[in-house]
Amino acid sequence: MNRYNRKRARSSPTGIGDVLRLTLKKYKLPVHMTDRGLAEAWSEAVGALISSYTAVENLKNKTLYVKVADSVWLQQLQFMKPEIGERLNRILGDGSVNRLHLSIGPPQRRAARETSAAPNPLMKYSLSERDRRMIEFCSSSVRDSDLGALLRRIMTKEVVRRRRMENKSRRK
């Protein structure tokens, strides 16, 4: 047994988090893990509407990286940067965010935006309880939340389309 192995045998075990962090650092692999508290602080600082069109990517060197759905939101948030930064630091209470870096990209929480959005005013036909149960039953087996939300929207539009056609045929 050489000197290196004896030394390793006597040292205390290393935590898996430390091993993972060191390995990622050694191979210069990016880590894109968002702290849940940071994402909640962002949501609280900007509100539900803006939060539904944005996604916190990560915090690195006191710079918060945020993805924004499109250029319109990006432009609006550019003007709000100082105010958002102040709110974030007030919520987090530690001055951990000095800079916001906004970039266009798909927010990862599309399902949250779709479920929190106001109902479409063009859909003036309300669904019956039977139709709602059928749509929920069909979409509940889909594991992916984005795909499930898409399926619910498509099925709702189809049911509404059929109701409109039924009403047109009754009028004639």
C-alpha positions as CSV (number, residue, x, y, z in Angstrom):
1,M,0.0,0.0,0.0
2,N,1.5,3.3,-1.1
3,R,1.5,6.5,0.9
4,Y,-1.4,8.0,-1.1
5,N,-3.8,5.1,-0.3
6,R,-3.0,5.1,3.4
7,K,-3.7,8.8,3.6
8,R,-7.1,8.3,1.8
9,A,-8.0,5.4,4.1
10,R,-7.6,7.5,7.2
11,S,-9.5,10.6,6.0
12,S,-13.2,11.0,6.7
13,P,-15.8,10.2,4.0
14,T,-16.5,12.9,1.5
15,G,-20.2,14.0,1.0
16,I,-21.7,13.2,-2.4
17,G,-22.5,16.9,-2.9
18,D,-18.9,17.8,-2.5
19,V,-17.8,15.0,-4.9
20,L,-20.4,16.1,-7.5
21,R,-19.4,19.8,-7.2
22,L,-15.7,19.0,-7.6
23,T,-16.3,16.6,-10.5
24,L,-18.4,19.2,-12.4
25,K,-15.8,21.9,-11.6
26,K,-12.9,19.6,-12.7
27,Y,-14.5,18.9,-16.1
28,K,-15.9,22.4,-16.5
29,L,-19.4,21.3,-16.8
30,P,-22.2,23.9,-16.3
31,V,-24.6,23.4,-13.5
32,H,-28.1,24.6,-14.2
33,M,-29.8,23.9,-10.9
34,T,-32.2,26.6,-9.7
35,D,-32.6,27.2,-6.1
36,R,-36.3,26.8,-5.2
37,G,-36.1,29.7,-2.8
38,L,-34.6,31.9,-5.5
39,A,-37.3,31.0,-8.0
40,E,-40.0,31.8,-5.3
41,A,-38.3,35.1,-4.5
42,W,-38.3,36.0,-8.2
43,S,-42.0,35.2,-8.5
44,E,-42.8,37.3,-5.4
45,A,-40.6,40.2,-6.7
46,V,-42.1,40.4,-10.2
47,G,-45.7,39.1,-9.6
48,A,-47.6,36.2,-11.1
49,L,-48.1,37.6,-14.6
50,I,-44.4,38.4,-15.3
51,S,-43.3,35.2,-13.5
52,S,-45.4,33.2,-15.9
53,Y,-43.5,34.6,-18.9
54,T,-40.0,34.2,-17.3
55,A,-37.9,31.5,-15.7
56,V,-35.0,31.8,-13.4
57,E,-32.0,30.0,-14.8
58,N,-29.3,30.3,-12.1
59,L,-27.4,32.7,-9.9
60,K,-23.7,33.1,-10.5
61,N,-21.3,35.7,-9.2
62,K,-24.2,37.7,-7.8
63,T,-25.7,37.8,-11.3
64,L,-29.2,36.4,-11.7
65,Y,-29.8,34.8,-15.2
66,V,-33.4,34.9,-16.3
67,K,-35.0,33.6,-19.5
68,V,-37.8,35.7,-20.9
69,A,-40.5,34.5,-23.3
70,D,-40.2,37.2,-26.0
71,S,-38.6,40.5,-27.0
72,V,-41.6,42.5,-25.7
73,W,-41.2,41.2,-22.2
74,L,-37.5,41.5,-22.4
75,Q,-37.8,45.2,-23.3
76,Q,-40.2,45.9,-20.5
77,L,-38.1,44.1,-17.9
78,Q,-35.0,46.0,-19.0
79,F,-36.7,49.2,-17.8
80,M,-37.7,47.5,-14.5
81,K,-34.2,46.0,-13.6
82,P,-33.4,48.4,-10.8
83,E,-36.7,48.0,-9.1
84,I,-36.7,44.2,-9.5
85,G,-33.2,44.0,-8.1
86,E,-34.2,46.0,-5.0
87,R,-37.2,43.9,-4.5
88,L,-35.2,40.7,-4.8
89,N,-32.6,41.8,-2.3
90,R,-35.3,43.0,0.1
91,I,-37.0,39.5,-0.2
92,L,-33.8,37.5,0.0
93,G,-32.4,39.8,2.7
94,D,-28.8,39.3,1.9
95,G,-27.8,41.4,-1.1
96,S,-27.0,38.3,-3.1
97,V,-28.2,39.8,-6.5
98,N,-26.2,42.7,-7.9
99,R,-27.1,42.3,-11.5
100,L,-29.9,40.8,-13.7
101,H,-29.1,39.2,-17.0
102,L,-32.1,38.8,-19.2
103,S,-32.2,36.8,-22.4
104,I,-34.8,35.5,-24.7
105,G,-35.5,31.8,-24.4
106,P,-38.4,29.5,-23.6
107,P,-39.5,29.7,-20.0
108,Q,-39.5,26.2,-18.5
109,R,-42.9,26.6,-16.8
110,R,-45.3,26.9,-19.8
111,A,-47.9,24.8,-18.0
112,A,-48.1,27.4,-15.1
113,R,-48.8,30.2,-17.6
114,E,-51.5,28.2,-19.3
115,T,-53.3,27.2,-16.1
116,S,-53.1,30.7,-14.6
117,A,-54.2,32.5,-17.7
118,A,-57.7,34.0,-17.9
119,P,-60.3,32.0,-19.9
120,N,-60.5,32.8,-23.6
121,P,-63.3,35.3,-24.1
122,L,-63.9,33.9,-27.6
123,M,-65.1,30.6,-26.1
124,K,-68.6,31.8,-25.2
125,Y,-70.0,28.3,-25.0
126,S,-69.5,26.8,-21.6
127,L,-68.7,23.1,-21.3
128,S,-71.1,20.8,-19.6
129,E,-70.0,18.9,-16.5
130,R,-70.0,15.7,-18.6
131,D,-67.7,17.3,-21.2
132,R,-65.3,18.6,-18.5
133,R,-65.1,15.2,-16.9
134,M,-64.4,13.5,-20.2
135,I,-61.6,16.0,-21.0
136,E,-60.1,15.6,-17.6
137,F,-60.3,11.8,-17.8
138,C,-58.6,11.7,-21.2
139,S,-55.9,14.1,-20.3
140,S,-55.2,12.8,-16.8
141,S,-53.2,9.8,-18.2
142,V,-50.7,12.1,-19.9
143,R,-47.6,12.4,-17.7
144,D,-46.1,15.4,-19.3
145,S,-47.8,18.6,-17.9
146,D,-47.2,20.7,-21.1
147,L,-48.6,17.9,-23.3
148,G,-51.6,17.4,-20.9
149,A,-52.4,21.1,-21.0
150,L,-52.1,21.1,-24.8
151,L,-54.5,18.1,-25.0
152,R,-57.0,19.8,-22.7
153,R,-57.0,23.0,-24.9
154,I,-57.4,21.0,-28.1
155,M,-60.2,18.9,-26.7
156,T,-61.9,22.0,-25.3
157,K,-61.8,23.8,-28.6
158,E,-63.1,20.7,-30.4
159,V,-66.1,20.4,-28.1
160,V,-66.8,24.1,-28.4
161,R,-66.6,23.8,-32.2
162,R,-69.0,20.9,-32.2
163,R,-71.5,22.8,-29.9
164,R,-71.4,25.8,-32.3
165,M,-72.1,23.5,-35.3
166,E,-75.0,21.9,-33.4
167,N,-76.4,25.3,-32.6
168,K,-76.1,26.4,-36.2
169,S,-77.9,23.3,-37.4
170,R,-80.8,23.8,-34.9
171,R,-81.3,27.4,-36.1
172,K,-81.9,26.3,-39.7
